[in-house]
Every structure is written in C-alpha cells, then in structure tokens.
C-alpha cells in the first residue's frame, strides 16, 4: 500500500477529538500540512490529484510523496501526544523520550522525577522490558552519585528487578508458546477428530486449570484462559467454552485496557463469544449480548477510533443471520442478505476475510435451502473468484461437492455426468468435510450409473450412511449450520430443505 493511501486510512481512523488536537497543536508555519489534512478528511476515497492541485495553488514545489510522508509523521506524533495520558505504556515511553532529550543536553538531573514516575508505572503494570530500559538510563545518576547507600540501594533494586523480570518473562513466553502450539493445531485440524488429537488437547487441560486457581496476575490469567478456550473449542465442549470465554471477557476492566489489552483483543473476545453462544444454541443470550454491545456507552474507553466498533457491528450482523439460519428461519434470513451485502460494500475495509467467508457460506446455505439455486451458484462463483484460494483451504472438499449439489437442484444432470466422467474430483483427507464430501461423491457416481426407478433406494442407503457420519465425534461439528442428512430427506420428499422445517 502506498504512503498516500496509508495516510488516508490513518486520518480517517482518527476520532473527532484526535483531529481537533492535531489542528490545535499544528504549527501555523506548516499550514500546508493542515490544508492537506483537512482535504484528506473530506475525501471518502484517496484522491492524489486533488492533493497535487492543492500544492499547486499554494505554490509548493516539494513532491507530494515527501509532504505526505512528513504529514504522516506529524499525525503519528500528534496521536502519541494525545494518548500519552490515556495509556500507561504511552506515558512510560513518553517519559523515557523526554528524559533522553534532557540528558543529551546535560540536564539529566531535571529528568530524574520523570524517570522515577515512569518506573512506578512500569512496575505497576509489569512492563519489565521498559523497567530495564529505565534502569539502564539511571546509570547516568549512578556514575555521579557519591552517596554509598544510594548506590547500594540502586544495585539491590536492579538485582531484584532482574530476578523478577527473568522469571516473569520466562513464564509468559512459556504460556504464549502453548497458545502458538494450539493455534497451529486449530489451523491444521480445526477440532479433535481422532483419539490422538483429543489426547494432545487434554495434556493442556488440567495443568492450566490448576494454575489458573492460584494465579493472580491479570496477564497470566488471560493467557491461561486463552489456552483453555482453544482446548475446549478443539474438544467441542461448548458449555465449558462459553464459561471460559465469559471469564476471559471479565478481565477486560479499565486497568486491563491500560495495561496489556489491545483493541484487537477486545474485538476478538467479543466476536468469539457471539459465535460460542450460537454453538450452545443460546440464541436469547446472543441477542442480549448484541443489544448490550449496541448501547452508546458500552465501548467508552475501550476504543480510540470506531474501526473495531465497526468490525464488531459486522460480527453482530453476521452472527444474527447465522442464528436465523441455524434455527431454520430461512425466509427472514433471506431478506436479511441484501441488507448485509449492502453493509459489506459500505464497510468493506473492516471485514476479516474469515468473517466474509462465513457470511457468504450462510448466503449460499440460505438460498440453497430455499431452492433458489441460481442465486446460490452466483454466491459460490463470487466466493471462488474474489477470495484468495489460501483462505478457502478448509472448504476445498465441500466446495467441489457444492457444484454437484447446486446443479442437481437446477436439474442439470448432464452437467453432473460430464463432470464426473471427464474430471477426477480429488478430495483431501486432511481438510474439513472429507467424509461428508466422499459420501456425496460416491452417491453421485452411483446415481449416474443407475435408473430413476432405483433412485429412492439409493437415497435411503446414503441417508443412513450420512446419519452415521453426523454422530461421529470428529465429524458432528460439520453438521451445525447445515444438516447434510436433510438434503437426502428433501430429495425423498421432493421439496426444498426449508420446507422440511416448520420455521419456514
């Protein structure tokens, strides 16, 4: 991304207070930067031509790229100054920066109070890396200090800090290593599908639960709960997962925000809870959480811009649609698709690829169950055209079968025959939906070689096989949103899947 586009995104991420602070504190001699700042604020999309025209009017000969780069630095400096009193880490870094400027002018004695205050904040929030930086700067004092007891006190303070820092850092690194291991497991397997997978996850369970009971440090508690979230998700223990995620959200108090919780984690934890409530089929609690998150002052003090608030609004809308489909309310869900797709075009830059894929899958699910197969194929083609293949790896098995199911609904039996006779459809055992996709593939291969007279017997045969897959420990997670057994019932009863459901 070019610097101009980055500058546009940065400025549009600023709150009204941050923009006002920048303009009040900008140097009048640098009015061209304020002019460009105001112009970019009015641009819904980045327009370099308008910026160049502004430079020409001001008779500025410097290249636009150079001016944009400097404005970008000015905005960052303004944001840092604005936030220094709102975030303890900013306050410590700001004090260190000020001390270094004083020290380099031979005025380090003026900065002692600054550094001592920064040290107290760093100790309060366990910023051990910053504490060591402060102790390093304190060497200026030790070099000139003539009082033996003061030097000895500094030495002891440094030793104590080093011991605590090494122990603390080692423990944090160990917990984060476990999180990485579980994240890799999740990316490869999604959840436990074999006894070996289950044993791998269970090895984390008891030690983390025991440690959590005695641990008081907020950061360590959050990391332990994160490990348990991964474990319970992998084990598909959604009740324990829900309780654990609620405990993790309970750590998001004011002090936690200031200390070590980033806005992204606030977003991620709330997004996860929305999905977990659906996994528990707790639709009422899901709706209550959505209503709570929509209250005006709920996010006060949590976000400095509306970026993550918009992302959470996206998560709310996608999960609300998901809840309707999961409950079989296909018609209301269908009417919600256009609204959500319009919202996507308004907020495109805020969407996670994973959440967009989930939304598109729900779109396809809804239209397919209602028998609107032409719309389903349109959504599938958009998905395959616009989403990078690497983001679709978990769905590659089902994606191949989806074409057969949709064209079967369209009555394009010749298309299915041509595909199966001319193309070897390769399925991937390590990816999701392998067993489900394999059954469908076998069904269609047998169907094209049999007469219509015996199709009912074939449907009954494979319906029973699919029912067995649906209750397998490592497969039932794939039947949450779309019960593949229903497809066989809809064929046997010659109706849409939605018509099987009373909520239609």
N, C-alpha and C positions, 0 to 999 in steps of 0.2 A: 504494500500500500504506500502511495506517495505521501510526502510530508504534508502537502496541501490537504489531502483527504483526511489525514490523521489530525491535523489542526481543526478541521471542520467538525470531526467527531468529538474531539476534546472540548471544544467550545460549547457544542450542543449538549454535552453531558453535564455542564455546569448548572447549578441552581441559580435562582434569581439573586440570592444573597451573595453567592460567589462572583457572579457577573458584576454586581454593584461594587463589591470590594475591589475587583480588578480596576474598574473605571475610576473609582475614587482615589486609588493609590497609584495610578499610572502617571508617568511623568508628562507634564504638558509639552515638553520639548519633543516628546516621542508621539505627537498627536497622530501621526500616520498609522501607528500601531492601533490606536484606539479607533480610528476610522475603519481600518480593516476588520478589527474585532466586531464593530457594530454591523458592518456589511455582512460578515460571515454569519452573525446571529440571525439575520433576516433571510438567509439562503436555506431553503429546505433541502437542496442538494448542492454539492460543491460546484462553484462556477468560477474557474480561474480567469475567464475573460473579463468578468465584472471586476475582479480584483486588479487586473492589469490596467483596466480603464481608470480605476481609482488612482493608481500610481501615476498615470499619465496626467490626470487632472491636477495632482499635487506636484507635478514636475519632479518626481522621484526617479532617479536613474538607476538605482540599485536593482538587481534582478529580483523578481518576485520570490524565487526559491529562497534567496538569502533572507529576505524580510519575513517570509513565512516561518523560516527556521527560528529567527530571533523572537518572533511573536509567540511561537510555541514554547520557547524557554521562559518568556515573561509570564505566560499563563501558568506554567508549572510552578514557577517561583511564587506567584500570587496565591495559587491553591495551597502550597505548602505553608505560606504565612497565615492564610485564613484558617487552616486546620490545626495549627500548632497548639492552640488552647483547647482543642476538642478531642485530641487523641494523644495519650501519654507517650506513645512511641515517637510521634512528631515532636512533642515537647522535648524529649531527651535528645533527639537528633539536632533540633534547633539550638539547644543549649551548647552542645558539643561544637557545632559550627561557629557559634558566637565566641566561644572560648578560644578556638583556634585563631580566629581573626584578631582577638585581643592579644593572645600570646605572641603572634608574629609581629606585633607592634611593640613588643617589650612590655605589655600591660597585663601579663597573666595574673598578677595579683588582683586586678579588677574582676577577673572571671572566676575566682575561687567560689564565690557564693553561687554562681550559675551552675558550676560543675557539681557542687555538693547537693544542690537541689535536684539536679538531673540524676545523681547517684541514688538518692532516696526513691525517686520514681522508678528507676530501673530495678532496684531491689524489691519494690512493692509488686511489680508485675513480672518478676522473673526474667528480665531482659539480660541474661547473663553475658551474652556477646557484647552488648553495649556497656555493661559494667566493666568488662575487661578493657574496653576502649577508654573508659573514663579513668581507670587505674593507670593505664599507660600514660595518659595526659598528666596525671598527678605527679609523674616523675619530675616535672618542672619544679614542683614545690619541694620535693624530697632533696633535690640537688642543692637547694639554697637553705633548707631547713637546718638550724643549728641546735634545736632542742632534741636531746636524745630520746626522751619519752615519746615525743610526737612521731619521730621516725620509726621507733619500735611499734607504735600503735598502727601506723600505716602498713608496716610489714605484716603484722598479725592480721590486719583487715584483708590484705591482699591474699594471704595464705588461706584464710577461711573461705574467701570468695572463690578461689581456685578449686578447693576441695568440693564445695557445693556445686560449682559450675560443671565440673567434670562428671560428678555423679548424676546431676540433673540432665545434662546433655546426653549422657550415655543412655539413660532410661528413656528419654524422649525419642532418641534415634532408634532404639530397640522397638518401641511401640509403633513408630512410623514404618519401620521395616516390615512389621507384621501387616500393617494396613496395605502396603505395596504388594505383599505376597497374596493377600486376599483379593485385592483389586485385579491382579493378573489372573487369579482363579476365576473371578467373575467374568472377565473379558473372554476367557477361553471356554468356560463351561456354562456360565450364567447361573446355574444352581447344581446341587449334587445329583448326579444321575446314576452313580454306582456306589457300592459299599466302600470302595476306596476313596471316592470323593467325600462321602459322609465322614469317614474316619479322619480325613485331612482337616475338615472343618471342626470336628469335635475336639481336636487337640488344643484348640484355642479357647474353648468354651469355659471350662472350669477354672483354669488359671486366671483368666480375665475377670470372671465373676468374683473370685476370691479377692483379687487385688482391688477391685472396684469398691468392695465393702470397707476397706481400710484407707483408701486413698482420699486425701482432702484437696490436693492441688487441682484447680479447675481445668487446666490444660490437660493434665494427665487423665482426669476423669472423662473429658471429652474424647480423647484418643481411645481410651478403653471402650467407651460406648460405641465409637465408630467401628472398632473391631467386632463387637457383638452384633452391630447392625448387619455387617457383611455376613457373619456366621449364621444368624437367624434367617437372613434372606436366602442364603445358599441352602439351608436346611428346609426352606419353605415353611418355617414355623412363624406364621404371620401374626399370631397373638403375641408372642414374645417380641417379635419385631416391632409391633405397634407400641408396646410398653417401653421398649428400649429407645425408640425414636422420640417418644414424648419426654423421656428423661433427658435425652440429649438436647432437645429444644429448651428444656427447663434451665439449662446452663447459660442460655442467651440473655443474661441480665445486663445491666448497664456496665458493670465492671468488666464483664467478659468481652463486651463490644470494644471497650477501650483497650483491653489487654491483648487479645490474640484472636478474636473472631473477625474474619473479613466479611464484607458484604456478600461475597460469593457464597460463603458457607451459610449465611443466614438464608439466602435464596435456596441453596441446595437442600438444607434440612427441612424447610417448609414444603418444598416441592416433593421431597421424598415422603413426607408424612401424608400429603394428599394422595399419593399412589398407594401407600400402605393401608390407608383407611379403605380404599377400594378393594385391595386384596383381602381385607377382612369383611368385605361386603357391608361395611358400616357406613351406609350412604347418608344417614342423618348426621352423623358426626362430621363427615366430609363436608356437607353443606354448611354446618355450623362454623367449621374452620374457615371456609371460604368467606362467609359473612363477617367473621371476626377480622380476617385479613383485609377486608374491604372498608373497614372503619377508618375514618380520616386520620386518627392519631396513632393507629397501631404501629406504623413504621417510623414514628417520630424518634429520631436519634439513632436509627439503625442504618439508614442510607443517606449519603451526602448528595446523591442525584437520583433521578427517577429511573435509571437504567434497570436496576434489579427489581424495582417495583413493577415495571412493565413486564419483565420476564416472569414474575410471579403471577401477574394477571393472565399471561399466556398459559401458564401451568394450570391456573384455576379453570380457564375456559376449556382446555383440552381434557382435563380430568372430569369436568362436568359432562362433557359429551361422552366420554368413556363410560361414566356411570350410567347414563341413559341407555347406551347400547348394551352394557352388561346386564341391565335389568330387563332388556327386551323392549324398551320404549323406542322402537325404530323410527316411527313417524315423527315424533318430536325431535329426535336426533337428526333426522334427515333435514328438517327445516333449519336446524342449527348449523349445518355445514356451511351454507352460503355466508352466514354471519361470521363464522370463524375464519373462513378463507378471505373474506374482505378485511378482517382484522389482521390477518397474516400480511397482506400487502401493505397495510399501514405501518406495521411494526417489524418488517422483515429482518432488520439487522439485530433484533433482540432474540430471535429464535435460536435455540440449540438445535443442531441437526437431529439429535436423537429424539427430541420432542416433536419436531416436524415429521419425522418418520412415523412416530406413534400416531400423530394426528391423521396422516394420510392412510395408515392402516385402518384406523377407525372409519374414515370416509369410505374406503373400499368395503369394509365389513358391513357398514350400514346399507350402502347401495346394493351390495350383493344379496343381503338378506331380504331386501325389499323387491328383488327381481329386476332392478334397474342395471342390467349387465353392461349396457353401452357406457353408462357413467362410470361403472367400476373399471372397465378397461381403460377409460380416459385417465382415471386417477393412477392406475398401475403404470401406464406409459409415462405419465408425468414424473412419477417416483423414479422410474428406471432411467429417465432422461436427465433429470435435474440433480439427483442425489449421487454423490461420489460412490462408486462401487465398494470402496473400503468400508463405508458406513452401512452397507446393506449385507455384509458378510453373514450376520446371524440369521438373515432371512432368505439366503440364496436358495436353500432347498425348497421352501414353501413358495418362493417367487416363481419357480419353474412350474410347480403344480397349479399355481393360481391361474395361469394362462389356460390350462386344460379345463379347470372348473368353470371359469368365466365363459369360455367358448362352448362348453357343454350347455350352460344356461342359455346361450344365444342360439343353440341348436346347430352349431357349426360342426357337425360330426365329421365332415370331410377334412376340416382343418385339423382336428384331433388325430384322425387317421394319418394324414400327411406328416404331422409332426412325429408321431410315434414310429412310423415306418421309415422315415427318411433321416431322423435325428436320434442319436443315442443320448438320452437325457441322463446326465451324470449327477448323482446325489453325493453329498459329502457327509460321511458318518460323524465327523467331529462337530459339525454345525447343528444348530437347533432344527427341530421338526424333521429329523431324518426318518424316524419310524413312521410318522404320520405321512410324510411325502412318499415313502416307499410303498405304503399300503395303497395310496391313491394311484400311484404309477402302475402297480400290479393290477388294480381294478380296471383302469382304462385300457391296459394292454389286453386283458381278457375280454373286455367289452367289445372291442373292435373285431374280435375273432368269434363272437357269438351272435346268435339271432336275437331279435327283440323278444321272442317268446320266453326266453330263459333269463331276461334281464332282472326280473324281480328276485329270482333265486340268488343271482349274483350280488344284488344289493343287500339282501339279507345276510349272505355269507360274510361280506366285508363290513357290514354294520357290526356284527358280532366281534369281528377282529378289531375294529376300531374301538369298541367298548372296552376291550381288554387293555388296549394301549392307554386309554383315558384314565385308568385307575392305577397304572404303574407309577411307582414312586418318582422315577426320573422323567416322566412324561406328562403328568397331570397338570403341570404348570403351563403347558402349551394350550390347554383347553379352557383357560379362564375367560377370555373375551369371546372366543368363537368355539363352540362345541361342534367338532367335526362330525360327531355322530348325527347331529341334526340334519346335516346335508343328506345323509342316506334316508332319513325319515321323510325329508321334503320330497325326495325323488319317489319314494314308495307311495306317498300320499298325493303326489302330483300337485304340489303347492310350493309357495316360497317358504323360506325358513322363518320369516317374520310371521307368516300365517299360522305356524305351529305354536306361536306364543300368544297367550291371552292378552298380553300388554300391547299387542299390535294396534 
